[in-house]
Amino acid sequence: MYYYDLHCHTSHSSDSPSKIEEIIKIAKKRGVDGIAITDHNRTYKGPLEIDGIRIIPGNEITVKGSRHLLAYFIDKNIKPRMDAKKTILEVQKQGGFSVLAHPFRGFSGWESKRPKKKRAIEEAMSVVDGIEVSNASDSGDARELALEMAKKFKKFQTAGSDAHIPGQIGFSVVEVKEHLTKENFKEMLKDAKIILRPESEDFRRSIRYWKKIAVSPAKYIGVYKIQPIKALFFRFIVRNYLRIENFKFEKINFSHKEK
């Protein structure tokens, strides 16, 4: 069996301090065979294997309405904040696969009761390939709703740590029978086993506390409304907080290979 973490960020994302070498080191330690690099609005263009760890080129694209779409096996950047369906079709033009990221996570989720937004989501559902049902940074309720959505619309299921620090790598993975390739990606994921590590709850608790003392106040005073200030907030405040958190989480020892 092979284990893939399909949602990982590097320092090319403004809210992540992770270096790819650090990610690979933790992936090997935790029995992860492959990762997908899904930086925000930036397609991975590096080597497809490092020190025995396979890398799927990906991108976490922000679409209209601030929703997030994971794209796999694409090689060009796709313009962010376009209509969701149009974005998905652009992914398909590159021969890639699209997955709704953390579909029930508040402002970046894929649910809405507003008629106009609801129609846009329904249009996206008609063409998207899969749904992320196990994001290690989501609540249990959010993951359950995502699983129900995947079953209802008959979409393949994915899992990922949504790692913004190396210490999160492997918190949620898919277990598949073969190494994932562009040719077998969809077929393998139809029968994949979804795995969520209990250690992810500790990170979720830390993030809830962080949002309470720093992120929520920053939003309240309008930091997020001014792009240059928001960028500085992520680069210097968020990244440094995550670096401190990583000292604790990278010490967690487990391996998906050990059962």
Secondary structure by P-SEA (a helix, b strand, c coil): ccccccbbbccccccccccaaaaaaaaaaacccbbbbcccccccccccccccbbbbbbbbccccccbbbbbccccccccccccaaaaaaaaaaacbbbbbccccccccccccccaaaaaaaaaaaacccccccccccccaaaaaaaaaaaaaabbbbbbccccccccccccbbbbbccccccccaaaaaabbbbbbbcaaaaaaaaaaaaaaccaaaaaaacccccaaaaaaaaacaaaaaaaaaaaccccbbbbcccc
